[in-house]
Amino acid sequence: MGTYIHGLFHNGGVRNAMLAELARRKGVSLPGQGSDLDMDLEYDKLADWVRSSMDMDLIYRLSGLNREYDSDRA
């Protein structure tokens, strides 16, 4: 079942329509419309936080990757 719905809620229109229908069925109102998130930007912010919280030199040494690998992704 999971493979059939993977990514379903990443589509803002689908997500909002489903939530609106569920709220209608329950007889409740939804809070104000949220903004659509740029998932790539959110993942980049998460990656930046992880990098700032870890000893990346150690991670690169243990993994055998060069630090240039990380800078190529920017």
C-alpha positions, 0 to 999 in steps of 0.5 A: 500500500505504501508504494501506491501513496508514496509522495501523495502529500507532496502535492499541495493541491492534492493535500489541501483537497483531501484535508478540506474533504476530511474537514467537511466530513467531520464538520470542522473548519481548517485553520488558515491556509498554510504556505506551500513549502519548497521541499528542496529548500527545507531539505537544504536547511536540514542538511545545513543544520546537520552539517553544523551539528556534526564533526564533518571532518570525521564523517568524511574521513570515516566515509572515505569521501573528500570534502570537495564532494560536499562543496560540489553539491552547493 
